[in-house]
Amino acid sequence: MVRVNFDPVLIRLLREVKYLQLLDIQVPDAAAELYKHVNVYRSQKGNLDIIVDIYNEILRTLLSVEKPLLSDRI
């Protein structure tokens, strides 16, 4: 099985920046610059999660007799 290895520290940082900005608290420039691309990160992580879920589901439901037939494609 495959899993998404998206940096959990980055996810926490983006979440904290969001809430700090909602409270009108100044955040470091580097964090604010990263937060400008929050939609890109969210979209990429979401797409990766979907791809991994589909791939893992295929592996889970694949019969043992089918695996050799599809080994070059998996």
Buried (B, 14 or more C-beta within 10 A) or exposed (E): EEEBEEEEEEEEBBEEBEEBBEEEEEBEEEBEEBBEEEEEBEEEBEEBEEEBEEEEEEEEEEEEEEEEEEEEEE
